[in-house]
Every structure is written in structure tokens, then in C-alpha cells.
């Protein structure tokens, strides 16, 4: 998992924050590069403990503090990222797909960060139709012929907003997948050689990117190229200024970021940019924004910094856990789920020491490194790590978590190249529909085993609680949503106590669907397979009502959401 620490507040003007101040902020915006190396793994079915010993009979009592939240995170806590590589492999031209827009709209409201390793090789050119200058068979040929149809839009989801969405011909998609497969090899070669080619972002491409974000209800954060340098190593802002002026002429509502992990420039690109210079660069960007009316008050995020240096803070470097994850069962290791928490605490300690009150964002969050591994990173099993990450980071006060990537990049994406949602997408959709920004304290009894000397007790039953999303009109304010991860190989019984006692509960149990078990790329909700409806819309997420006072029975190796209705929790009655 790659986790990027950022400070999401608009940068102050040059008169209120000198370069030395910005340099300090740059120094403190730390990154934990938490990676997992995966290979094709064990295909044996998961053994389930069929014994009825003491573990099976243990009844867990659960209560939640409802008076005050322990944390309140951003309304856009779960947000998304698109990698600039979609320009290289051609998928950016397909962001107008009605199906993709529908899937992204399901995860709104959220930020959409357009950034990644290729951010600092991105150059803007105000060209309108580059596809028409290219000939020959292949996706570009079909893009040339269908481009006008795409721009006009075959089907408009929201004509009032001017959304442009299209139904792409099957032949066009098939050719694009072939092109993307070829380009994937080129991108991998660049990644392993640390030699990246320049990317050209045209005006038409920017239009398509913004159209996708706007029609999906996502707020675009655009990461500008910070690697373009003048002879004195100051930032060359000519391309950025051209992009800003074009965006302003189109009245695009965009927030901005400068560079991607600039402290790694020396190792990746043979050029260094220190914190002091980066601070000056941010002041320069702020000065570019101020005369542009639409961007004079635009949010400016960052700086963000890659791998922390030894003289800043001692952190585990480059690995999420000790040793390699080589099979799907390794997703169930509790030490994997806990390591991130330890590292976040170390980052928070530094941030609170030097810039108390600054909110921390984690960008580029993935479940596996190097683009992930087929049949592992995109499987049901990977969802344990993803859902636990969301629960744990909200509890620790991380303000926003940006998932890399919504579409296309490797196998860590939420949507595959056939525009089909993967298990982590359905988890994210349920999270968005049911979970609000207020985090509540959970109290349990009967969960921990008796500790033995020299042994660390790690919970295989993870329970998190939030106020139910107040935008969900199926539940009145004051309701509480629990989400529970059971890594045990036996079912667990939970009795709701205290303020939760004798309340009606709606269950949303997510399990793998099909014969592949934990490696499945399909899921079922309360026993019914989840898939998009034939007309291209999202399915209704139907809960299973549980009678009041009933003990919750959590099946082995599963995860689910449980809405406790009509609790009238004081913490949840008001925004």
C-alpha cells in the first residue's frame, strides 16, 4: 500500500507564509510507502473450524458511545485517484462511458485526484483534435470517427449540467483493450528502468477528464508538473500557466497540487528539489492563481513528500509487513492489518509537534504494490485490508483517504477494463451509502484472549462504528452503522448491549460469489449476487432485516455492515 501524507488546506499568500515556513511544511508532509509483493497463491479452499468448542460459544457484548463522536472526518473521506498513465494507454478517451460515469457517481461525493508517478512528465498543449491527425487501423482510427459522437453524447445523463456521456461500440472497446495491453508493457519497462517519457495532455483530454469528474459528482484535484525547471532550478510554470488559463476560460472548478513526491526526484530523475525551493515554488503557484478570478480562492493542496528520510523519522521502509505475501490467505494476517496503524501514529507525532492542527490526507492508497497481482489484488480477500484500512484510519483521525486507482491502473483498481465493478468497488459503495463522517467509540467484552508473556494479542474480529450517513434517507438521524470484519475460521456471535439493546438491525453481509472462494472477483450481498442492472444502472442494495434483540451471527472469514436503527444517538442527530 502506498500512503501519501498531504496537508489539505489552501496555501496562504506569500506575505503570510515565507519560504522557510513552506519548506517546513514540505518536510513534514511524509509518505509511508507500504508495499506488498504478491504472487499467484494457494488455491485450496479455506478450512473452516467446525468444532463447537469454547471459541464458538463465546458471546461478545457490544456497545457504542453515542453522546459524542471520537473523531469527525471529511465528508469526502473515501475519495478516488486516476493515474496519468490513462493518457498513455488511451483509456482517458473512454471516461465518457455511461457505465464508468454511473459507477463513479455511486461513490460521490468525493475528491478525484489526477496524479501519480507520471505527474511530473505531464505537459499541457492547447490542441483540440489530435486523433484526427493520426490514421491507420486501431483505437485511434475509431476514436477519430466516433469522437464527434462522443462529444455530442449518445446519451445524456444530466442535460441540465451539460454532461457528455457515450455508449462506445464493442469493436472500439476491443481495440482499446488490445492497445492498452501493449502499452502496459511499455509502462512497466519505464517503471523498472526509472525512465519515463513525456505525456501530452491536450485541451480535448482535459475536457474529457473534467467532464467525467463533474458528471460523476467528484471534485477534481489536478497535480501539476513540478519537475520542469529553469537553469537556476526554479520552477518553470509556462505549461501550468497555459493549463490554468484554459481551465479558467472553461470555468472549470478545480483544486491544485504541485508535483508528486518531489523528494524522490534525485533517485528517480537525477534532479533534486529541496524543501526551501519547493516552498518558493508553491508561492509562485499561488501568485499564478491569484490574478485568475475563478482560482483566486482555489484550494491548493500539499506539498506531498515521498519516503521519509532517516534524519526525519525512523519508519519501516518500503514494506508493509516483514516477509512476502505469496498467497491469498496472507490477507488474513492480523499483523498486516496493524502495521499501518503503528506507522500513522509516528507520522502524527511529527505533524503534531511542528504543525499542530494540520489535517493529514493519505493519497495513492492501494492494497498491493507495483500495480498489484491478478487474482489477488482484485479479489474478495483484498477487501479485508481495504475495509480495515478505512475503519482504522478514520479512528486515527486521518481526514481523507484517496484510493489508487478508480480505473485502469494495474490490478488495484475498483473497476476493470470491461467496466465491471470489482469486490473493493462494492465495499466502497456500501461504505459510501451507509457510513457517515462521525466516528464512535466501540466497547466490547469477551473479545480478547488471555495474554501470555511475550505474545501480542491481535484481534481477528474488527468492529468499527460510525453515525449512519445522513444522506441515506432510508434511515433517520440518530441511527448507527457498524462494520465488522471476521477473520476467524469460525462464526462469531455478538450481542448488542446498552444503547443498542433491543434495536432493529439491517444487515448488509458481503461474501464471495462463485467457486473461487476468497479469490473470487464477484460478490454477493445477503446471498444475492451483486452486478450492474441490464440498463447500466447500479442495483438496489437491499438489507436483510434482523428482529430486535437478535444476536448477530457473523459467518467465518466475512465482512459486513449492520445499521442499528432508531438509536437516537445524540452524536448522530446533528451534522
Buried (B, 14 or more C-beta within 10 A) or exposed (E): BBBBBBBBBBBBEBEEBEBEBBBBBBBBBBBBBBBBBBEEBEEEEBEEEEEEEEBBEEEBBBBBBBEEBBBBBBBBBBBBBBBBBBBBBBBBBBBBBBBBBBBBBBBBBBBBBBBBBBBBBBBBBEEEBBBEEEEEEBBBBBBBEBBEBBBEBBEBBEEEEEBBBBBBEEEBBEBBBEBBEEBBEEBEEBBEEEEBEEBBBBBBBBBBBBBBBBBBBBBBBBBBBBBBBEEEEEBBBEBBBBBBBBBBEEEBEBBBBBBBBBBBBEEBBEEEBBBBBBBBBBBBBBEBBBEBEBBEEBBBBBBBBBBBEEEBBEBBEEBBBEEEBBBBBBBBBBEBBBBBBEBBEBBBEBBEEEBEEBBBBBBBBBBBBBBBBEBBBBBBBBBBBBBBBBBBBBBBBBBBBBBBBBBBBBBBBBBBBEBBBBBBBBBBBBBBBBBBBBBBBBBBEEBEEEEEEEEEEEBBBBBBBBBBBBEBEBBBBBBBBBBBBBBBBBBBBBBBBEBBBEBBBBBBBBBBBEEBBBBBBBBBBBEEEBBBEEEBEBBEBEBBEBEEEBEBEBBBBBBBBBBBBEBBBBBBBEE
